[in-house]
Amino acid sequence: MTVKLVGIFVKPDQAQLGALLGEIERWLGERGVAVVSEAETEGWSEASGSASGGLTAKMDLAMVLGGDGTLLAVARALGKRSVPLLGVNLGTLGFLADTASEELYVALEQVLAGGFVVESRMRLEVDVASDGRDLGSYLALNDAVIVRNAVSRLIDLETFADGVVVTTYHADGLIVATPTGSTAYSLSAGGPLLVPELEAILLTPISPHTLTQRPLVLPETCELEIRVQDTRGGEVRLTVDGQVGCALEQGDRVHVRRSLHPVRMLVPPGRNRFEGMRTKLRWGER
């Protein structure tokens, strides 16, 4: 992979990162690599500012400085463009942005030398319809979550896979997750861990009324339809990757299928997936 132009993304209002941005820009410039950053960084970054849409048009690499939330937002801004992502973790857990900040320049040296591996991460296309009207379309790297308002009762979500009834979930909500998203909300709701390389769709009910309604792993080829059958008078919302979404009403339908446009993540060669899980999830600790 030849890198001539790097786009650097940071979480908004993080002016304290100005010194780090300047350092990275000088380091890359000495190696003949041009840098652009978001328009919001103008004034505290030396790089040319550009809106996100302009950034993604020509860059060879998108580098994200922040946590997983920042990386999810950048992946959404990239849309269907096939730009490799390098996540540098300045947050806490960092399942997605898993290059540690102290390893930044070692990682960049490897990337420029072609040493990093491009790992394809499956995404979901999520479309919402109501009485034949389109309410919105989204790309999900982690998950699409249908959830009730905290003060309302259970909701009924009739779920179909390839046109066949799976079940009607009577629950606080339902999570449709990718393997990448299996370490996010789905994990806290009791869902299984899936390695990111696996291509599958995970259904995890949130506090189901029936305890036999367990998480379900489906082939990536499945096309799901979730019908909001009964809101019990409460407010229901669809949230994609915890950041965007829309309100849902009784009768609305959410269609979910595998996207043809995965996210391309840069990872170091020979990375031990299970060592990362043991460290971040503290497996084996007492």
C-alpha positions in Angstrom: 0.0 0.0 0.0 1.5 3.3 -1.1 0.7 6.2 1.3 1.0 9.8 -0.1 -1.8 11.5 1.7 -3.0 10.9 5.3 -6.2 12.2 6.7 -6.1 12.7 10.5 -9.3 12.6 12.4 -9.8 13.5 16.1 -12.8 13.9 18.4 -14.3 17.4 18.2 -13.2 20.0 20.7 -9.9 18.2 21.5 -7.6 21.2 21.1 -5.2 19.7 23.6 -4.2 17.3 20.8 -2.8 20.2 18.8 0.8 19.5 19.8 0.5 15.8 19.0 -1.1 16.6 15.6 1.8 19.0 14.8 4.3 16.3 15.8 2.7 13.7 13.6 2.4 16.1 10.7 6.1 17.0 10.9 7.1 13.3 11.2 5.0 12.3 8.1 6.2 15.4 6.2 9.8 14.4 6.6 8.9 11.1 4.9 7.2 12.8 2.0 3.7 12.2 3.2 1.1 15.0 3.0 -1.4 15.5 5.8 -4.9 16.9 5.9 -7.1 17.2 8.9 -10.7 18.2 9.7 -11.8 21.7 9.3 -12.5 21.9 13.1 -8.8 21.5 13.8 -7.8 24.7 12.0 -6.1 27.0 14.4 -4.6 24.2 16.5 -3.1 22.1 13.7 -0.5 22.8 11.1 -2.2 20.6 8.5 -4.6 22.0 5.8 -8.1 21.9 7.1 -10.8 20.2 5.1 -14.4 19.1 5.6 -14.8 15.3 6.2 -16.3 14.8 2.7 -13.3 16.4 1.1 -10.9 14.5 3.3 -12.1 11.1 2.2 -12.0 11.8 -1.5 -8.3 11.4 -2.2 -6.5 10.2 0.9 -4.7 6.9 1.1 -5.1 6.4 4.8 -7.4 7.6 7.5 -5.8 7.8 10.9 -8.1 8.2 13.9 -6.8 9.6 17.2 -9.2 8.8 20.0 -11.4 6.0 21.2 -13.7 3.5 19.6 -16.5 6.1 19.4 -14.4 8.4 17.3 -13.4 5.6 15.0 -17.1 4.6 14.5 -17.9 8.2 13.6 -15.1 8.3 11.0 -16.1 5.0 9.5 -19.6 6.4 9.0 -18.1 9.6 7.5 -16.1 7.4 5.0 -19.4 5.9 3.9 -18.8 3.4 1.1 -15.3 4.6 0.3 -12.6 2.0 0.5 -10.1 3.9 2.6 -7.9 1.9 5.2 -8.4 3.0 8.8 -5.7 3.1 11.5 -7.0 3.6 15.0 -4.7 5.1 17.6 -6.2 4.6 21.0 -6.3 7.7 23.2 -9.4 6.4 25.1 -9.8 3.5 27.5 -10.7 0.0 26.3 -10.1 0.4 22.6 -11.3 -2.7 20.8 -11.4 -0.8 17.5 -8.7 1.8 18.0 -6.2 -0.8 19.2 -2.8 0.8 18.3 -1.6 2.2 21.6 -0.5 5.8 21.6 3.1 4.9 22.7 3.3 2.6 19.7 2.2 5.3 17.2 5.4 6.0 15.4 6.5 2.4 15.3 3.1 1.6 13.8 3.4 4.4 11.2 6.9 3.1 10.2 5.4 -0.3 9.6 2.4 1.1 7.7 4.6 3.1 5.4 6.8 0.1 4.8 3.7 -2.0 3.9 4.0 -4.1 7.1 0.5 -3.7 8.3 -2.3 -6.1 7.2 -5.6 -4.8 5.9 -8.4 -6.6 7.7 -11.9 -6.4 6.3 -14.6 -5.7 8.9 -18.2 -6.5 7.9 -20.9 -3.8 8.1 -24.6 -3.8 8.1 -27.0 -1.8 5.9 -30.0 -0.7 8.0 -33.1 0.7 6.3 -36.2 2.0 8.1 -39.6 2.1 6.5 -43.1 3.3 7.8 -46.2 2.9 5.6 -44.1 2.7 2.5 -42.1 5.8 3.4 -38.3 5.6 3.9 -37.3 7.0 7.3 -33.6 6.5 6.9 -30.7 4.4 5.8 -27.5 3.7 7.8 -24.3 1.8 7.8 -23.4 0.0 11.0 -19.9 -1.2 11.9 -20.9 -2.3 15.4 -24.7 -2.7 15.7 -28.2 -1.5 15.2 -30.2 -1.4 18.4 -34.0 -1.1 18.8 -34.7 -0.2 22.4 -37.5 1.2 24.5 -37.5 4.4 26.5 -36.3 3.8 30.0 -39.7 4.5 31.5 -41.9 2.5 29.1 -42.8 -1.2 29.2 -41.6 -4.1 27.1 -41.9 -3.9 23.3 -42.9 -6.6 20.9 -40.5 -7.1 17.9 -41.6 -9.6 15.3 -38.4 -10.8 13.6 -38.0 -12.5 10.2 -34.9 -14.0 8.5 -35.1 -14.4 4.8 -38.9 -14.0 5.0 -39.3 -16.7 7.6 -40.5 -16.0 11.1 -37.8 -16.3 13.7 -39.8 -15.2 16.8 -41.5 -12.2 18.4 -39.2 -10.8 21.0 -40.9 -9.5 24.1 -38.1 -7.5 25.6 -36.6 -4.2 26.4 -35.1 -4.2 22.9 -33.1 -6.1 20.3 -29.5 -5.8 19.2 -28.4 -6.7 15.6 -24.7 -6.8 15.7 -21.7 -7.6 13.5 -18.8 -9.7 14.8 -17.0 -6.5 15.5 -20.0 -5.3 17.5 -20.1 -8.5 19.5 -17.7 -6.8 22.0 -20.0 -3.7 22.4 -23.6 -3.5 23.6 -24.3 -7.1 22.7 -21.6 -8.3 25.1 -23.2 -6.4 28.0 -26.6 -7.9 27.1 -25.2 -11.5 27.3 -24.3 -12.1 23.7 -21.4 -14.3 22.6 -18.0 -13.0 21.5 -17.3 -13.5 17.8 -13.9 -13.0 16.2 -14.0 -10.0 13.8 -12.9 -12.0 10.8 -16.0 -14.1 11.0 -18.9 -13.0 8.8 -22.1 -13.5 10.6 -25.1 -11.5 12.0 -25.8 -11.7 15.7 -29.3 -11.2 17.3 -29.2 -10.4 21.0 -32.4 -9.6 22.9 -32.2 -7.1 25.7 -33.7 -8.4 28.9 -36.2 -10.7 27.2 -39.4 -11.6 29.1 -38.9 -15.3 28.0 -35.6 -16.6 29.3 -35.4 -19.1 26.5 -35.0 -16.3 23.9 -31.3 -16.5 23.7 -28.7 -14.8 21.4 -28.8 -16.2 17.9 -25.9 -16.3 15.4 -27.1 -16.2 11.7 -25.2 -16.5 8.4 -24.1 -13.2 6.9 -26.3 -13.9 3.9 -29.5 -13.5 6.0 -31.7 -10.5 5.4 -33.6 -9.5 8.5 -36.9 -7.7 8.9 -37.9 -6.5 12.3 -41.5 -5.2 12.7 -42.4 -3.1 15.7 -45.6 -4.9 16.7 -46.5 -3.2 20.0 -44.8 -0.3 21.8 -47.1 -0.6 24.8 -47.5 3.2 24.7 -43.8 3.8 25.2 -41.1 5.5 23.1 -39.0 3.2 20.9 -35.8 4.2 19.1 -33.4 2.8 16.6 -29.8 3.6 17.3 -26.9 2.7 14.9 -23.4 2.4 16.4 -24.7 4.3 19.4 -24.5 7.6 17.5 -27.3 8.1 15.0 -30.8 6.8 14.4 -34.5 7.6 14.5 -37.7 7.2 16.5 -39.9 4.2 15.7 -43.6 3.7 16.0 -45.9 0.7 16.0 -45.9 -0.8 12.5 -42.5 0.5 11.4 -40.1 -2.0 9.9 -36.3 -2.2 10.1 -34.5 -4.1 7.4 -31.0 -5.3 8.0 -28.6 -7.0 5.7 -24.9 -7.4 5.2 -23.3 -4.4 3.4 -21.3 -4.8 0.3 -18.9 -2.1 1.7 -16.9 -3.3 4.6 -14.5 -1.2 6.7 -10.8 -1.8 6.0 -8.9 -1.8 9.3 -5.1 -1.8 9.4 -3.7 -4.3 12.0 -0.1 -5.3 12.8 1.0 -8.7 11.3 0.9 -11.6 13.6 -1.4 -9.9 16.1 -2.6 -12.3 18.8 -6.4 -11.8 18.8 -6.8 -13.8 22.0 -4.1 -12.0 23.9 -5.9 -8.7 23.2 -9.2 -10.2 24.5 -7.4 -11.5 27.6 -5.9 -8.1 28.3 -8.9 -6.0 27.6 -11.5 -8.3 29.2 -9.2 -9.3 32.0 -9.7 -13.0 31.4 -8.1 -15.2 34.1 -7.8 -12.4 36.7 -9.0 -13.1 40.2 
